[in-house]
Amino acid sequence: MHLCPVDEMTKAEAKRKLLRPLVEKSGVNTEEHLLESMRTVRIFAEEANWWKENKLSLRKQSVREVWGSYVDRYFVPHFGKLRFGP
């Protein structure tokens, strides 16, 4: 499949042209998606707490103790206030 002669379009422009239909189909470039992603911003500490309560609790006791202490000691102090979306 050829988009155009090589001297008419850069590689980056060709990639954008090929990917545009996929991006439009997924809906990630809509105003609604932007607004939704801004509403659902969470911070790492909240997610870490949810993970400990809902996922870590399903592990063996020895794993819960070690992984839980790593999250509390290393990850939350360093990444706790970082924000991320869905």
PDB file of N, CA, C and O in Angstrom:
ATOM      1  N   MET A   1       0.840  -1.178   0.000  1.00  0.00           N
ATOM      2  CA  MET A   1       0.000   0.000   0.000  1.00  0.00           C
ATOM      3  C   MET A   1       0.881   1.235   0.000  1.00  0.00           C
ATOM      4  O   MET A   1       1.802   1.342   0.809  1.00  0.00           O
ATOM      5  N   HIS A   2       0.613   2.144  -0.877  1.00  0.00           N
ATOM      6  CA  HIS A   2       1.369   3.380  -0.970  1.00  0.00           C
ATOM      7  C   HIS A   2       0.464   4.561  -0.682  1.00  0.00           C
ATOM      8  O   HIS A   2      -0.639   4.656  -1.220  1.00  0.00           O
ATOM      9  N   LEU A   3       0.932   5.458   0.167  1.00  0.00           N
ATOM     10  CA  LEU A   3       0.164   6.661   0.469  1.00  0.00           C
ATOM     11  C   LEU A   3       0.392   7.732  -0.574  1.00  0.00           C
ATOM     12  O   LEU A   3      -0.546   8.394  -1.019  1.00  0.00           O
ATOM     13  N   CYS A   4       1.648   7.898  -0.962  1.00  0.00           N
ATOM     14  CA  CYS A   4       2.031   8.907  -1.929  1.00  0.00           C
ATOM     15  C   CYS A   4       3.499   8.714  -2.270  1.00  0.00           C
ATOM     16  O   CYS A   4       4.178   7.924  -1.614  1.00  0.00           O
ATOM     17  N   PRO A   5       3.999   9.401  -3.260  1.00  0.00           N
ATOM     18  CA  PRO A   5       5.434   9.314  -3.535  1.00  0.00           C
ATOM     19  C   PRO A   5       6.248   9.799  -2.338  1.00  0.00           C
ATOM     20  O   PRO A   5       5.795  10.649  -1.572  1.00  0.00           O
ATOM     21  N   VAL A   6       7.431   9.260  -2.187  1.00  0.00           N
ATOM     22  CA  VAL A   6       8.281   9.533  -1.028  1.00  0.00           C
ATOM     23  C   VAL A   6       8.578  11.014  -0.858  1.00  0.00           C
ATOM     24  O   VAL A   6       8.656  11.501   0.269  1.00  0.00           O
ATOM     25  N   ASP A   7       8.742  11.725  -1.940  1.00  0.00           N
ATOM     26  CA  ASP A   7       9.130  13.131  -1.839  1.00  0.00           C
ATOM     27  C   ASP A   7       7.964  14.070  -1.541  1.00  0.00           C
ATOM     28  O   ASP A   7       8.172  15.279  -1.436  1.00  0.00           O
ATOM     29  N   GLU A   8       6.742  13.549  -1.401  1.00  0.00           N
ATOM     30  CA  GLU A   8       5.582  14.401  -1.132  1.00  0.00           C
ATOM     31  C   GLU A   8       5.173  14.430   0.338  1.00  0.00           C
ATOM     32  O   GLU A   8       4.434  15.321   0.756  1.00  0.00           O
ATOM     33  N   MET A   9       5.642  13.473   1.118  1.00  0.00           N
ATOM     34  CA  MET A   9       5.187  13.379   2.503  1.00  0.00           C
ATOM     35  C   MET A   9       6.321  12.826   3.361  1.00  0.00           C
ATOM     36  O   MET A   9       7.028  11.907   2.948  1.00  0.00           O
ATOM     37  N   THR A  10       6.493  13.390   4.558  1.00  0.00           N
ATOM     38  CA  THR A  10       7.515  12.860   5.455  1.00  0.00           C
ATOM     39  C   THR A  10       7.014  11.575   6.097  1.00  0.00           C
ATOM     40  O   THR A  10       5.829  11.247   6.025  1.00  0.00           O
ATOM     41  N   LYS A  11       7.919  10.867   6.715  1.00  0.00           N
ATOM     42  CA  LYS A  11       7.553   9.619   7.387  1.00  0.00           C
ATOM     43  C   LYS A  11       6.561   9.890   8.512  1.00  0.00           C
ATOM     44  O   LYS A  11       5.605   9.135   8.692  1.00  0.00           O
ATOM     45  N   ALA A  12       6.779  10.958   9.267  1.00  0.00           N
ATOM     46  CA  ALA A  12       5.879  11.307  10.372  1.00  0.00           C
ATOM     47  C   ALA A  12       4.490  11.649   9.846  1.00  0.00           C
ATOM     48  O   ALA A  12       3.489  11.244  10.437  1.00  0.00           O
ATOM     49  N   GLU A  13       4.420  12.386   8.749  1.00  0.00           N
ATOM     50  CA  GLU A  13       3.123  12.727   8.165  1.00  0.00           C
ATOM     51  C   GLU A  13       2.390  11.473   7.684  1.00  0.00           C
ATOM     52  O   GLU A  13       1.176  11.354   7.847  1.00  0.00           O
ATOM     53  N   ALA A  14       3.126  10.554   7.101  1.00  0.00           N
ATOM     54  CA  ALA A  14       2.523   9.303   6.638  1.00  0.00           C
ATOM     55  C   ALA A  14       1.966   8.491   7.806  1.00  0.00           C
ATOM     56  O   ALA A  14       0.874   7.930   7.715  1.00  0.00           O
ATOM     57  N   LYS A  15       2.719   8.433   8.900  1.00  0.00           N
ATOM     58  CA  LYS A  15       2.236   7.708  10.082  1.00  0.00           C
ATOM     59  C   LYS A  15       0.957   8.335  10.617  1.00  0.00           C
ATOM     60  O   LYS A  15      -0.002   7.633  10.937  1.00  0.00           O
ATOM     61  N   ARG A  16       0.950   9.666  10.712  1.00  0.00           N
ATOM     62  CA  ARG A  16      -0.255  10.351  11.186  1.00  0.00           C
ATOM     63  C   ARG A  16      -1.445  10.067  10.280  1.00  0.00           C
ATOM     64  O   ARG A  16      -2.559   9.855  10.759  1.00  0.00           O
ATOM     65  N   LYS A  17      -1.212  10.063   8.979  1.00  0.00           N
ATOM     66  CA  LYS A  17      -2.291   9.820   8.027  1.00  0.00           C
ATOM     67  C   LYS A  17      -2.846   8.402   8.188  1.00  0.00           C
ATOM     68  O   LYS A  17      -4.054   8.188   8.093  1.00  0.00           O
ATOM     69  N   LEU A  18      -1.962   7.445   8.431  1.00  0.00           N
ATOM     70  CA  LEU A  18      -2.412   6.068   8.614  1.00  0.00           C
ATOM     71  C   LEU A  18      -3.119   5.853   9.949  1.00  0.00           C
ATOM     72  O   LEU A  18      -4.071   5.077  10.029  1.00  0.00           O
ATOM     73  N   LEU A  19      -2.663   6.531  10.987  1.00  0.00           N
ATOM     74  CA  LEU A  19      -3.217   6.313  12.324  1.00  0.00           C
ATOM     75  C   LEU A  19      -4.470   7.135  12.613  1.00  0.00           C
ATOM     76  O   LEU A  19      -5.234   6.795  13.516  1.00  0.00           O
ATOM     77  N   ARG A  20      -4.686   8.195  11.869  1.00  0.00           N
ATOM     78  CA  ARG A  20      -5.831   9.074  12.138  1.00  0.00           C
ATOM     79  C   ARG A  20      -7.163   8.324  12.211  1.00  0.00           C
ATOM     80  O   ARG A  20      -7.926   8.568  13.146  1.00  0.00           O
ATOM     81  N   PRO A  21      -7.486   7.414  11.267  1.00  0.00           N
ATOM     82  CA  PRO A  21      -8.767   6.688  11.377  1.00  0.00           C
ATOM     83  C   PRO A  21      -8.870   5.846  12.652  1.00  0.00           C
ATOM     84  O   PRO A  21      -9.949   5.735  13.234  1.00  0.00           O
ATOM     85  N   LEU A  22      -7.769   5.260  13.083  1.00  0.00           N
ATOM     86  CA  LEU A  22      -7.798   4.465  14.320  1.00  0.00           C
ATOM     87  C   LEU A  22      -8.055   5.350  15.530  1.00  0.00           C
ATOM     88  O   LEU A  22      -8.829   4.987  16.416  1.00  0.00           O
ATOM     89  N   VAL A  23      -7.415   6.497  15.568  1.00  0.00           N
ATOM     90  CA  VAL A  23      -7.596   7.427  16.689  1.00  0.00           C
ATOM     91  C   VAL A  23      -9.034   7.933  16.713  1.00  0.00           C
ATOM     92  O   VAL A  23      -9.659   7.986  17.773  1.00  0.00           O
ATOM     93  N   GLU A  24      -9.557   8.304  15.549  1.00  0.00           N
ATOM     94  CA  GLU A  24     -10.935   8.790  15.491  1.00  0.00           C
ATOM     95  C   GLU A  24     -11.934   7.706  15.889  1.00  0.00           C
ATOM     96  O   GLU A  24     -12.914   7.987  16.578  1.00  0.00           O
ATOM     97  N   LYS A  25     -11.688   6.479  15.459  1.00  0.00           N
ATOM     98  CA  LYS A  25     -12.583   5.375  15.795  1.00  0.00           C
ATOM     99  C   LYS A  25     -12.586   5.089  17.299  1.00  0.00           C
ATOM    100  O   LYS A  25     -13.629   4.761  17.865  1.00  0.00           O
ATOM    101  N   SER A  26     -11.424   5.213  17.945  1.00  0.00           N
ATOM    102  CA  SER A  26     -11.334   4.931  19.380  1.00  0.00           C
ATOM    103  C   SER A  26     -11.997   6.016  20.226  1.00  0.00           C
ATOM    104  O   SER A  26     -12.392   5.758  21.363  1.00  0.00           O
ATOM    105  N   GLY A  27     -12.121   7.234  19.678  1.00  0.00           N
ATOM    106  CA  GLY A  27     -12.778   8.311  20.407  1.00  0.00           C
ATOM    107  C   GLY A  27     -11.896   9.057  21.385  1.00  0.00           C
ATOM    108  O   GLY A  27     -12.394   9.891  22.141  1.00  0.00           O
ATOM    109  N   VAL A  28     -10.598   8.781  21.393  1.00  0.00           N
ATOM    110  CA  VAL A  28      -9.729   9.431  22.372  1.00  0.00           C
ATOM    111  C   VAL A  28      -9.447  10.883  22.041  1.00  0.00           C
ATOM    112  O   VAL A  28      -8.895  11.597  22.878  1.00  0.00           O
ATOM    113  N   ASN A  29      -9.803  11.346  20.860  1.00  0.00           N
ATOM    114  CA  ASN A  29      -9.556  12.736  20.500  1.00  0.00           C
ATOM    115  C   ASN A  29     -10.816  13.588  20.582  1.00  0.00           C
ATOM    116  O   ASN A  29     -10.874  14.656  19.972  1.00  0.00           O
ATOM    117  N   THR A  30     -11.819  13.143  21.319  1.00  0.00           N
ATOM    118  CA  THR A  30     -13.054  13.901  21.463  1.00  0.00           C
ATOM    119  C   THR A  30     -13.023  14.743  22.739  1.00  0.00           C
ATOM    120  O   THR A  30     -12.276  14.456  23.675  1.00  0.00           O
ATOM    121  N   GLU A  31     -13.833  15.762  22.750  1.00  0.00           N
ATOM    122  CA  GLU A  31     -13.935  16.626  23.930  1.00  0.00           C
ATOM    123  C   GLU A  31     -14.496  15.842  25.123  1.00  0.00           C
ATOM    124  O   GLU A  31     -14.085  16.070  26.261  1.00  0.00           O
ATOM    125  N   GLU A  32     -15.421  14.931  24.869  1.00  0.00           N
ATOM    126  CA  GLU A  32     -16.006  14.131  25.938  1.00  0.00           C
ATOM    127  C   GLU A  32     -14.940  13.284  26.625  1.00  0.00           C
ATOM    128  O   GLU A  32     -14.918  13.178  27.851  1.00  0.00           O
ATOM    129  N   HIS A  33     -14.061  12.686  25.835  1.00  0.00           N
ATOM    130  CA  HIS A  33     -12.991  11.869  26.404  1.00  0.00           C
ATOM    131  C   HIS A  33     -12.057  12.719  27.252  1.00  0.00           C
ATOM    132  O   HIS A  33     -11.640  12.296  28.330  1.00  0.00           O
ATOM    133  N   LEU A  34     -11.729  13.903  26.776  1.00  0.00           N
ATOM    134  CA  LEU A  34     -10.866  14.802  27.537  1.00  0.00           C
ATOM    135  C   LEU A  34     -11.502  15.176  28.874  1.00  0.00           C
ATOM    136  O   LEU A  34     -10.847  15.124  29.915  1.00  0.00           O
ATOM    137  N   LEU A  35     -12.768  15.550  28.841  1.00  0.00           N
ATOM    138  CA  LEU A  35     -13.449  15.941  30.079  1.00  0.00           C
ATOM    139  C   LEU A  35     -13.551  14.776  31.051  1.00  0.00           C
ATOM    140  O   LEU A  35     -13.367  14.955  32.255  1.00  0.00           O
ATOM    141  N   GLU A  36     -13.842  13.594  30.544  1.00  0.00           N
ATOM    142  CA  GLU A  36     -13.930  12.416  31.410  1.00  0.00           C
ATOM    143  C   GLU A  36     -12.582  12.096  32.042  1.00  0.00           C
ATOM    144  O   GLU A  36     -12.507  11.766  33.225  1.00  0.00           O
ATOM    145  N   SER A  37     -11.531  12.193  31.262  1.00  0.00           N
ATOM    146  CA  SER A  37     -10.204  11.888  31.806  1.00  0.00           C
ATOM    147  C   SER A  37      -9.789  12.918  32.853  1.00  0.00           C
ATOM    148  O   SER A  37      -9.048  12.585  33.778  1.00  0.00           O
ATOM    149  N   MET A  38     -10.244  14.133  32.729  1.00  0.00           N
ATOM    150  CA  MET A  38      -9.919  15.158  33.728  1.00  0.00           C
ATOM    151  C   MET A  38     -10.707  14.943  35.011  1.00  0.00           C
ATOM    152  O   MET A  38     -10.228  15.286  36.092  1.00  0.00           O
ATOM    153  N   ARG A  39     -11.902  14.383  34.912  1.00  0.00           N
ATOM    154  CA  ARG A  39     -12.727  14.133  36.093  1.00  0.00           C
ATOM    155  C   ARG A  39     -12.223  12.958  36.911  1.00  0.00           C
ATOM    156  O   ARG A  39     -12.394  12.940  38.130  1.00  0.00           O
ATOM    157  N   THR A  40     -11.617  11.995  36.279  1.00  0.00           N
ATOM    158  CA  THR A  40     -11.267  10.765  36.973  1.00  0.00           C
ATOM    159  C   THR A  40      -9.783  10.679  37.331  1.00  0.00           C
ATOM    160  O   THR A  40      -9.207   9.591  37.359  1.00  0.00           O
ATOM    161  N   VAL A  41      -9.175  11.826  37.604  1.00  0.00           N
ATOM    162  CA  VAL A  41      -7.768  11.818  37.984  1.00  0.00           C
ATOM    163  C   VAL A  41      -7.635  11.283  39.406  1.00  0.00           C
ATOM    164  O   VAL A  41      -8.349  11.702  40.317  1.00  0.00           O
ATOM    165  N   ARG A  42      -6.713  10.355  39.569  1.00  0.00           N
ATOM    166  CA  ARG A  42      -6.465   9.757  40.879  1.00  0.00           C
ATOM    167  C   ARG A  42      -5.011   9.987  41.250  1.00  0.00           C
ATOM    168  O   ARG A  42      -4.202  10.390  40.415  1.00  0.00           O
ATOM    169  N   ILE A  43      -4.693   9.731  42.490  1.00  0.00           N
ATOM    170  CA  ILE A  43      -3.295   9.818  42.891  1.00  0.00           C
ATOM    171  C   ILE A  43      -2.805   8.417  43.243  1.00  0.00           C
ATOM    172  O   ILE A  43      -3.594   7.534  43.583  1.00  0.00           O
ATOM    173  N   PHE A  44      -1.500   8.232  43.156  1.00  0.00           N
ATOM    174  CA  PHE A  44      -0.899   6.921  43.354  1.00  0.00           C
ATOM    175  C   PHE A  44      -1.253   6.345  44.718  1.00  0.00           C
ATOM    176  O   PHE A  44      -1.567   5.159  44.817  1.00  0.00           O
ATOM    177  N   ALA A  45      -1.210   7.154  45.766  1.00  0.00           N
ATOM    178  CA  ALA A  45      -1.472   6.651  47.117  1.00  0.00           C
ATOM    179  C   ALA A  45      -2.863   6.029  47.226  1.00  0.00           C
ATOM    180  O   ALA A  45      -3.035   5.013  47.899  1.00  0.00           O
ATOM    181  N   GLU A  46      -3.862   6.635  46.564  1.00  0.00           N
ATOM    182  CA  GLU A  46      -5.219   6.075  46.580  1.00  0.00           C
ATOM    183  C   GLU A  46      -5.257   4.719  45.885  1.00  0.00           C
ATOM    184  O   GLU A  46      -5.873   3.775  46.379  1.00  0.00           O
ATOM    185  N   GLU A  47      -4.597   4.633  44.745  1.00  0.00           N
ATOM    186  CA  GLU A  47      -4.573   3.372  44.005  1.00  0.00           C
ATOM    187  C   GLU A  47      -3.809   2.298  44.772  1.00  0.00           C
ATOM    188  O   GLU A  47      -4.209   1.133  44.778  1.00  0.00           O
ATOM    189  N   ALA A  48      -2.711   2.687  45.417  1.00  0.00           N
ATOM    190  CA  ALA A  48      -1.931   1.727  46.195  1.00  0.00           C
ATOM    191  C   ALA A  48      -2.765   1.184  47.350  1.00  0.00           C
ATOM    192  O   ALA A  48      -2.721  -0.011  47.642  1.00  0.00           O
ATOM    193  N   ASN A  49      -3.518   2.051  48.000  1.00  0.00           N
ATOM    194  CA  ASN A  49      -4.376   1.623  49.098  1.00  0.00           C
ATOM    195  C   ASN A  49      -5.465   0.671  48.595  1.00  0.00           C
ATOM    196  O   ASN A  49      -5.739  -0.351  49.224  1.00  0.00           O
ATOM    197  N   TRP A  50      -6.089   1.012  47.450  1.00  0.00           N
ATOM    198  CA  TRP A  50      -7.092   0.127  46.863  1.00  0.00           C
ATOM    199  C   TRP A  50      -6.484  -1.231  46.537  1.00  0.00           C
ATOM    200  O   TRP A  50      -7.088  -2.268  46.812  1.00  0.00           O
ATOM    201  N   TRP A  51      -5.287  -1.226  45.951  1.00  0.00           N
ATOM    202  CA  TRP A  51      -4.620  -2.470  45.577  1.00  0.00           C
ATOM    203  C   TRP A  51      -4.336  -3.336  46.803  1.00  0.00           C
ATOM    204  O   TRP A  51      -4.539  -4.550  46.774  1.00  0.00           O
ATOM    205  N   LYS A  52      -3.869  -2.708  47.874  1.00  0.00           N
ATOM    206  CA  LYS A  52      -3.578  -3.464  49.089  1.00  0.00           C
ATOM    207  C   LYS A  52      -4.845  -4.099  49.661  1.00  0.00           C
ATOM    208  O   LYS A  52      -4.817  -5.243  50.114  1.00  0.00           O
ATOM    209  N   GLU A  53      -5.950  -3.363  49.641  1.00  0.00           N
ATOM    210  CA  GLU A  53      -7.193  -3.882  50.205  1.00  0.00           C
ATOM    211  C   GLU A  53      -7.870  -4.924  49.319  1.00  0.00           C
ATOM    212  O   GLU A  53      -8.472  -5.869  49.830  1.00  0.00           O
ATOM    213  N   ASN A  54      -7.779  -4.767  48.008  1.00  0.00           N
ATOM    214  CA  ASN A  54      -8.536  -5.628  47.095  1.00  0.00           C
ATOM    215  C   ASN A  54      -7.736  -6.717  46.397  1.00  0.00           C
ATOM    216  O   ASN A  54      -8.284  -7.774  46.085  1.00  0.00           O
ATOM    217  N   LYS A  55      -6.486  -6.490  46.153  1.00  0.00           N
ATOM    218  CA  LYS A  55      -5.686  -7.472  45.421  1.00  0.00           C
ATOM    219  C   LYS A  55      -4.657  -8.158  46.312  1.00  0.00           C
ATOM    220  O   LYS A  55      -4.507  -9.379  46.269  1.00  0.00           O
ATOM    221  N   LEU A  56      -3.962  -7.385  47.103  1.00  0.00           N
ATOM    222  CA  LEU A  56      -2.928  -7.958  47.965  1.00  0.00           C
ATOM    223  C   LEU A  56      -3.542  -8.891  49.003  1.00  0.00           C
ATOM    224  O   LEU A  56      -2.919  -9.867  49.420  1.00  0.00           O
ATOM    225  N   SER A  57      -4.749  -8.586  49.408  1.00  0.00           N
ATOM    226  CA  SER A  57      -5.404  -9.420  50.424  1.00  0.00           C
ATOM    227  C   SER A  57      -5.670 -10.843  49.923  1.00  0.00           C
ATOM    228  O   SER A  57      -5.955 -11.733  50.724  1.00  0.00           O
ATOM    229  N   LEU A  58      -5.581 -11.065  48.627  1.00  0.00           N
ATOM    230  CA  LEU A  58      -5.809 -12.393  48.055  1.00  0.00           C
ATOM    231  C   LEU A  58      -4.547 -13.256  48.063  1.00  0.00           C
ATOM    232  O   LEU A  58      -4.605 -14.438  47.725  1.00  0.00           O
ATOM    233  N   ARG A  59      -3.424 -12.682  48.440  1.00  0.00           N
ATOM    234  CA  ARG A  59      -2.137 -13.393  48.439  1.00  0.00           C
ATOM    235  C   ARG A  59      -1.888 -14.074  49.785  1.00  0.00           C
ATOM    236  O   ARG A  59      -2.598 -13.836  50.762  1.00  0.00           O
ATOM    237  N   LYS A  60      -0.870 -14.919  49.809  1.00  0.00           N
ATOM    238  CA  LYS A  60      -0.475 -15.566  51.063  1.00  0.00           C
ATOM    239  C   LYS A  60      -0.015 -14.508  52.072  1.00  0.00           C
ATOM    240  O   LYS A  60       0.404 -13.415  51.689  1.00  0.00           O
ATOM    241  N   GLN A  61      -0.098 -14.840  53.351  1.00  0.00           N
ATOM    242  CA  GLN A  61       0.262 -13.913  54.424  1.00  0.00           C
ATOM    243  C   GLN A  61       1.687 -13.395  54.269  1.00  0.00           C
ATOM    244  O   GLN A  61       1.929 -12.201  54.444  1.00  0.00           O
ATOM    245  N   SER A  62       2.637 -14.276  53.943  1.00  0.00           N
ATOM    246  CA  SER A  62       4.032 -13.839  53.815  1.00  0.00           C
ATOM    247  C   SER A  62       4.199 -12.835  52.674  1.00  0.00           C
ATOM    248  O   SER A  62       4.980 -11.890  52.783  1.00  0.00           O
ATOM    249  N   VAL A  63       3.474 -13.041  51.597  1.00  0.00           N
ATOM    250  CA  VAL A  63       3.532 -12.121  50.462  1.00  0.00           C
ATOM    251  C   VAL A  63       2.897 -10.788  50.841  1.00  0.00           C
ATOM    252  O   VAL A  63       3.427  -9.728  50.508  1.00  0.00           O
ATOM    253  N   ARG A  64       1.757 -10.841  51.540  1.00  0.00           N
ATOM    254  CA  ARG A  64       1.093  -9.599  51.965  1.00  0.00           C
ATOM    255  C   ARG A  64       2.003  -8.746  52.824  1.00  0.00           C
ATOM    256  O   ARG A  64       2.061  -7.528  52.655  1.00  0.00           O
ATOM    257  N   GLU A  65       2.711  -9.375  53.743  1.00  0.00           N
ATOM    258  CA  GLU A  65       3.590  -8.613  54.632  1.00  0.00           C
ATOM    259  C   GLU A  65       4.724  -7.945  53.865  1.00  0.00           C
ATOM    260  O   GLU A  65       4.995  -6.760  54.059  1.00  0.00           O
ATOM    261  N   VAL A  66       5.388  -8.703  52.995  1.00  0.00           N
ATOM    262  CA  VAL A  66       6.543  -8.156  52.268  1.00  0.00           C
ATOM    263  C   VAL A  66       6.103  -7.102  51.260  1.00  0.00           C
ATOM    264  O   VAL A  66       6.617  -5.984  51.269  1.00  0.00           O
ATOM    265  N   TRP A  67       5.155  -7.449  50.391  1.00  0.00           N
ATOM    266  CA  TRP A  67       4.733  -6.503  49.361  1.00  0.00           C
ATOM    267  C   TRP A  67       4.070  -5.274  49.966  1.00  0.00           C
ATOM    268  O   TRP A  67       4.280  -4.154  49.500  1.00  0.00           O
ATOM    269  N   GLY A  68       3.275  -5.484  50.997  1.00  0.00           N
ATOM    270  CA  GLY A  68       2.630  -4.351  51.663  1.00  0.00           C
ATOM    271  C   GLY A  68       3.643  -3.397  52.273  1.00  0.00           C
ATOM    272  O   GLY A  68       3.483  -2.179  52.195  1.00  0.00           O
ATOM    273  N   SER A  69       4.691  -3.954  52.884  1.00  0.00           N
ATOM    274  CA  SER A  69       5.706  -3.078  53.473  1.00  0.00           C
ATOM    275  C   SER A  69       6.492  -2.349  52.393  1.00  0.00           C
ATOM    276  O   SER A  69       6.879  -1.197  52.588  1.00  0.00           O
ATOM    277  N   TYR A  70       6.738  -3.004  51.248  1.00  0.00           N
ATOM    278  CA  TYR A  70       7.426  -2.322  50.146  1.00  0.00           C
ATOM    279  C   TYR A  70       6.602  -1.142  49.634  1.00  0.00           C
ATOM    280  O   TYR A  70       7.130  -0.055  49.399  1.00  0.00           O
ATOM    281  N   VAL A  71       5.314  -1.371  49.467  1.00  0.00           N
ATOM    282  CA  VAL A  71       4.437  -0.293  48.996  1.00  0.00           C
ATOM    283  C   VAL A  71       4.463   0.864  49.980  1.00  0.00           C
ATOM    284  O   VAL A  71       4.622   2.018  49.581  1.00  0.00           O
ATOM    285  N   ASP A  72       4.308   0.560  51.266  1.00  0.00           N
ATOM    286  CA  ASP A  72       4.272   1.614  52.284  1.00  0.00           C
ATOM    287  C   ASP A  72       5.618   2.318  52.459  1.00  0.00           C
ATOM    288  O   ASP A  72       5.670   3.535  52.638  1.00  0.00           O
ATOM    289  N   ARG A  73       6.675   1.566  52.408  1.00  0.00           N
ATOM    290  CA  ARG A  73       7.996   2.121  52.701  1.00  0.00           C
ATOM    291  C   ARG A  73       8.634   2.825  51.505  1.00  0.00           C
ATOM    292  O   ARG A  73       9.270   3.866  51.671  1.00  0.00           O
ATOM    293  N   TYR A  74       8.473   2.271  50.301  1.00  0.00           N
ATOM    294  CA  TYR A  74       9.198   2.788  49.153  1.00  0.00           C
ATOM    295  C   TYR A  74       8.319   3.506  48.119  1.00  0.00           C
ATOM    296  O   TYR A  74       8.648   4.605  47.673  1.00  0.00           O
ATOM    297  N   PHE A  75       7.223   2.884  47.752  1.00  0.00           N
ATOM    298  CA  PHE A  75       6.439   3.424  46.647  1.00  0.00           C
ATOM    299  C   PHE A  75       5.587   4.631  47.027  1.00  0.00           C
ATOM    300  O   PHE A  75       5.639   5.661  46.355  1.00  0.00           O
ATOM    301  N   VAL A  76       4.802   4.512  48.099  1.00  0.00           N
ATOM    302  CA  VAL A  76       3.913   5.612  48.472  1.00  0.00           C
ATOM    303  C   VAL A  76       4.691   6.875  48.848  1.00  0.00           C
ATOM    304  O   VAL A  76       4.299   7.956  48.409  1.00  0.00           O
ATOM    305  N   PRO A  77       5.764   6.804  49.632  1.00  0.00           N
ATOM    306  CA  PRO A  77       6.487   8.040  49.916  1.00  0.00           C
ATOM    307  C   PRO A  77       7.063   8.708  48.659  1.00  0.00           C
ATOM    308  O   PRO A  77       7.131   9.934  48.575  1.00  0.00           O
ATOM    309  N   HIS A  78       7.468   7.907  47.706  1.00  0.00           N
ATOM    310  CA  HIS A  78       8.093   8.472  46.511  1.00  0.00           C
ATOM    311  C   HIS A  78       7.066   8.894  45.455  1.00  0.00           C
ATOM    312  O   HIS A  78       7.198   9.960  44.854  1.00  0.00           O
ATOM    313  N   PHE A  79       6.050   8.064  45.229  1.00  0.00           N
ATOM    314  CA  PHE A  79       5.082   8.310  44.163  1.00  0.00           C
ATOM    315  C   PHE A  79       3.698   8.709  44.666  1.00  0.00           C
ATOM    316  O   PHE A  79       2.810   8.966  43.853  1.00  0.00           O
ATOM    317  N   GLY A  80       3.490   8.769  45.957  1.00  0.00           N
ATOM    318  CA  GLY A  80       2.162   8.923  46.544  1.00  0.00           C
ATOM    319  C   GLY A  80       1.336  10.067  46.025  1.00  0.00           C
ATOM    320  O   GLY A  80       0.119   9.926  45.903  1.00  0.00           O
ATOM    321  N   LYS A  81       1.946  11.209  45.710  1.00  0.00           N
ATOM    322  CA  LYS A  81       1.184  12.379  45.281  1.00  0.00           C
ATOM    323  C   LYS A  81       1.083  12.518  43.763  1.00  0.00           C
ATOM    324  O   LYS A  81       0.473  13.462  43.262  1.00  0.00           O
ATOM    325  N   LEU A  82       1.680  11.582  43.036  1.00  0.00           N
ATOM    326  CA  LEU A  82       1.595  11.649  41.565  1.00  0.00           C
ATOM    327  C   LEU A  82       0.179  11.369  41.115  1.00  0.00           C
ATOM    328  O   LEU A  82      -0.483  10.464  41.623  1.00  0.00           O
ATOM    329  N   ARG A  83      -0.277  12.158  40.154  1.00  0.00           N
ATOM    330  CA  ARG A  83      -1.624  12.011  39.618  1.00  0.00           C
ATOM    331  C   ARG A  83      -1.567  11.230  38.320  1.00  0.00           C
ATOM    332  O   ARG A  83      -0.609  11.341  37.555  1.00  0.00           O
ATOM    333  N   PHE A  84      -2.590  10.449  38.083  1.00  0.00           N
ATOM    334  CA  PHE A  84      -2.717   9.760  36.809  1.00  0.00           C
ATOM    335  C   PHE A  84      -4.178   9.518  36.524  1.00  0.00           C
ATOM    336  O   PHE A  84      -5.007   9.470  37.434  1.00  0.00           O
ATOM    337  N   GLY A  85      -4.484   9.367  35.253  1.00  0.00           N
ATOM    338  CA  GLY A  85      -5.874   9.188  34.836  1.00  0.00           C
ATOM    339  C   GLY A  85      -6.159   7.738  34.515  1.00  0.00           C
ATOM    340  O   GLY A  85      -5.367   6.845  34.816  1.00  0.00           O
ATOM    341  N   PRO A  86      -7.292   7.526  33.907  1.00  0.00           N
ATOM    342  CA  PRO A  86      -7.723   6.159  33.603  1.00  0.00           C
ATOM    343  C   PRO A  86      -6.829   5.451  32.609  1.00  0.00           C
ATOM    344  O   PRO A  86      -7.081   4.295  32.267  1.00  0.00           O
TER     345      PRO A  86
END
